[in-house]
Amino acid sequence: MIEVEQIMNKSAINPLPPNFAKYINLVSDIELEQAFDGSVRQLNELDKNLLNNLADKRYADGKWTVKEILQHLADSDRIMSYQALMLARKDPPCCKGLMKLCTLKMRTPQAEQLMT
């Protein structure tokens, strides 16, 4: 088997998707593996007592708690990761509702093709 080294960093994204450019430009131009390692390190360095004290706080009545927001982000990340895996394998999309929302926001021929 031939081993291929693949570079995955910010500068490799060309063209930059207009809807995501402002977010992509917020990150350093480093290898994806380095970014993951840095994220894990930052999570491990978080003050657990502070997080526990904030967990059930809401910024306003009727709004989500910090714990609920973090759970929502984790769930969304899991869905997007699975969707990325399916796209990489060229499997049909599993979350048509999510893909429809993305298609409406992106309006690209590639996004439209995912819906068919």
KOLDREN-839739 format. One record per atom (N, C-alpha, C): residue in one letter; x, y, z. Coordinates in steps of 0.2 Angstrom, whole numbers, padded with zeros to 4 digits, always signed. Example, Ala and Ser with C-alpha at 12.3 -4.5 7.8 and 13.67 -1.06 7.14 Angstrom:
<atoms>
A+0066-0028+0039 A+0062-0022+0039 A+0066-0016+0039 S+0064-0011+0035 S+0068-0005+0036 S+0064+0000+0039 
</atoms>
This chain:
<atoms>
M+0004-0006+0000 M+0000+0000+0000 M+0004+0006+0000 I+0003+0011-0004 I+0007+0017-0005 I+0004+0022+0001 E+0009+0025+0005 E+0007+0029+0010 E+0007+0036+0007 V+0002+0040+0008 V+0001+0047+0005 V+0001+0052+0011 E+0005+0056+0011 E+0005+0062+0016 E+0001+0067+0014 Q-0005+0069+0017 Q-0009+0074+0015 Q-0009+0080+0020 I-0008+0086+0017 I-0007+0092+0021 I-0015+0094+0022 M-0016+0096+0028 M-0023+0099+0029 M-0022+0105+0034 N-0021+0110+0031 N-0021+0116+0035 N-0025+0122+0031 K-0025+0128+0035 K-0029+0133+0032 K-0028+0135+0025 S-0021+0136+0024 S-0019+0138+0017 S-0020+0133+0012 A-0022+0127+0013 A-0024+0122+0008 A-0031+0123+0006 I-0035+0127+0009 I-0042+0128+0008 I-0043+0133+0002 N-0044+0131-0004 N-0044+0136-0009 N-0049+0134-0015 P-0054+0137-0016 P-0056+0144-0013 P-0059+0143-0006 L-0058+0149-0002 L-0061+0149+0004 L-0069+0150+0003 P-0073+0145+0006 P-0080+0146+0006 P-0082+0153+0009 P-0086+0157+0005 P-0087+0164+0008 P-0091+0164+0015 N-0095+0159+0016 N-0099+0159+0022 N-0095+0157+0028 F-0089+0154+0027 F-0085+0151+0032 F-0079+0155+0033 A-0077+0159+0028 A-0070+0163+0028 A-0069+0166+0035 K-0074+0170+0037 K-0073+0174+0043 K-0071+0169+0049 Y-0073+0163+0049 Y-0072+0158+0055 Y-0065+0155+0053 I-0064+0153+0047 I-0058+0150+0045 I-0052+0154+0047 N-0053+0161+0045 N-0047+0166+0046 N-0046+0167+0054 L-0050+0164+0058 L-0048+0165+0065 L-0043+0160+0068 V-0042+0155+0064 V-0038+0150+0067 V-0031+0150+0064 S-0026+0147+0067 S-0019+0148+0065 S-0018+0143+0058 D-0013+0144+0054 D-0012+0140+0048 D-0007+0135+0050 I-0010+0130+0054 I-0006+0124+0056 I-0009+0118+0054 E-0006+0112+0054 E-0008+0106+0052 E-0014+0104+0057 L-0019+0100+0054 L-0025+0098+0057 L-0023+0094+0064 E-0018+0090+0063 E-0016+0086+0069 E-0014+0090+0075 Q-0010+0095+0073 Q-0008+0100+0078 Q-0013+0104+0081 A-0018+0106+0077 A-0024+0109+0080 A-0028+0105+0085 F-0029+0098+0083 F-0033+0094+0087 F-0029+0093+0094 D-0022+0092+0093 D-0018+0091+0099 D-0019+0097+0104 G-0018+0103+0101 G-0019+0109+0105 G-0026+0110+0108 S-0031+0108+0104 S-0038+0108+0107 S-0039+0104+0113 V-0036+0098+0113 V-0036+0093+0118 V-0033+0096+0124 R-0027+0098+0123 R-0023+0101+0128 R-0026+0107+0132 Q-0030+0111+0128 Q-0033+0117+0131 Q-0039+0114+0135 L-0043+0109+0132 L-0048+0106+0136 L-0046+0103+0143 N-0040+0100+0143 N-0038+0097+0149 N-0035+0102+0154 E-0034+0108+0152 E-0031+0113+0156 E-0037+0118+0159 L-0043+0116+0157 L-0049+0120+0159 L-0049+0119+0167 D-0052+0125+0170 D-0053+0124+0177 D-0060+0121+0178 K-0059+0114+0181 K-0065+0110+0181 K-0070+0113+0187 N-0067+0116+0192 N-0072+0119+0197 N-0076+0125+0195 L-0072+0129+0191 L-0076+0134+0188 L-0081+0132+0183 L-0080+0127+0179 L-0085+0124+0174 L-0091+0121+0178 N-0089+0118+0184 N-0095+0115+0188 N-0099+0121+0191 N-0096+0126+0193 N-0100+0132+0195 N-0104+0136+0190 L-0102+0135+0184 L-0105+0139+0179 L-0110+0134+0175 A-0110+0128+0176 A-0114+0123+0172 A-0121+0124+0172 D-0124+0126+0177 D-0132+0128+0177 D-0134+0135+0177 K-0129+0139+0175 K-0130+0146+0174 K-0133+0148+0168 R-0138+0153+0168 R-0141+0155+0161 R-0140+0162+0161 Y-0139+0165+0155 Y-0138+0172+0154 Y-0144+0176+0154 A-0150+0173+0154 A-0156+0176+0154 A-0162+0170+0156 D-0167+0172+0158 D-0173+0168+0160 D-0175+0164+0153 G-0176+0158+0154 G-0178+0154+0148 G-0173+0152+0143 K-0167+0154+0144 K-0161+0153+0139 K-0158+0146+0142 W-0154+0143+0137 W-0150+0137+0139 W-0145+0139+0144 T-0144+0133+0148 T-0138+0134+0153 T-0132+0133+0149 V-0126+0134+0153 V-0120+0133+0150 V-0119+0126+0148 K-0121+0121+0152 K-0121+0114+0151 K-0125+0112+0145 E-0131+0115+0144 E-0135+0113+0138 E-0132+0116+0132 I-0128+0122+0132 I-0125+0124+0126 I-0119+0120+0124 L-0115+0118+0129 L-0110+0114+0128 L-0112+0107+0125 Q-0117+0104+0128 Q-0120+0098+0125 Q-0122+0099+0118 H-0126+0104+0116 H-0128+0106+0110 H-0122+0106+0105 L-0117+0109+0107 L-0111+0110+0103 L-0108+0103+0101 A-0107+0099+0107 A-0105+0092+0106 A-0109+0088+0101 D-0115+0088+0102 D-0120+0084+0098 D-0119+0087+0090 S-0119+0093+0089 S-0118+0096+0082 S-0112+0094+0079 D-0106+0094+0083 D-0100+0092+0081 D-0100+0084+0079 R-0103+0080+0083 R-0104+0073+0081 R-0107+0072+0075 I-0113+0076+0074 I-0117+0075+0067 I-0112+0077+0062 M-0109+0083+0062 M-0105+0086+0057 M-0099+0081+0055 S-0096+0078+0060 S-0091+0074+0059 S-0093+0067+0055 Y-0099+0065+0057 Y-0101+0059+0054 Y-0103+0061+0047 Q-0106+0067+0046 Q-0108+0069+0039 Q-0101+0070+0035 A-0096+0072+0038 A-0090+0073+0034 A-0087+0066+0032 L-0087+0061+0036 L-0085+0054+0035 L-0089+0052+0029 M-0096+0053+0029 M-0100+0050+0024 M-0098+0053+0017 L-0097+0060+0017 L-0095+0063+0011 L-0089+0061+0009 A-0084+0060+0013 A-0077+0057+0011 A-0078+0050+0008 R-0083+0046+0010 R-0084+0039+0008 R-0089+0039+0002 K-0091+0045+0000 K-0096+0046-0005 K-0102+0042-0004 D-0104+0042+0002 D-0111+0039+0004 D-0116+0044+0003 P-0122+0042+0003 P-0128+0047+0002 P-0128+0050+0009 P-0131+0056+0009 P-0131+0060+0016 P-0136+0057+0020 C-0134+0057+0027 C-0139+0054+0032 C-0144+0059+0035 C-0142+0065+0035 C-0146+0070+0038 C-0148+0075+0033 K-0153+0073+0029 K-0156+0077+0024 K-0158+0084+0026 G-0161+0084+0032 G-0163+0090+0035 G-0158+0095+0036 L-0152+0092+0039 L-0146+0096+0040 L-0143+0098+0033 M-0143+0094+0029 M-0140+0095+0022 M-0144+0101+0019 K-0151+0100+0019 K-0155+0105+0016 K-0153+0112+0019 L-0153+0113+0025 L-0151+0119+0029 L-0144+0122+0026 C-0139+0117+0026 C-0133+0119+0023 C-0133+0121+0016 T-0137+0118+0012 T-0138+0120+0005 T-0141+0127+0004 L-0146+0128+0008 L-0149+0135+0008 L-0144+0140+0010 K-0140+0139+0014 K-0135+0144+0016 K-0129+0144+0012 M-0127+0139+0009 M-0121+0139+0004 M-0122+0141-0003 R-0128+0138-0005 R-0130+0139-0012 R-0125+0138-0017 T-0121+0132-0017 T-0116+0130-0022 T-0119+0124-0026 P-0116+0123-0032 P-0118+0118-0036 P-0116+0111-0032 Q-0111+0111-0028 Q-0109+0105-0025 Q-0114+0103-0019 A-0116+0109-0016 A-0121+0108-0010 A-0127+0105-0013 E-0129+0108-0019 E-0136+0106-0022 E-0135+0099-0024 Q-0130+0097-0026 Q-0129+0090-0029 Q-0130+0085-0023 L-0128+0087-0017 L-0128+0083-0011 L-0136+0081-0009 M-0140+0085-0011 M-0147+0084-0010 M-0151+0079-0015 T-0147+0078-0020 T-0150+0073-0025 T-0149+0066-0023 
</atoms>
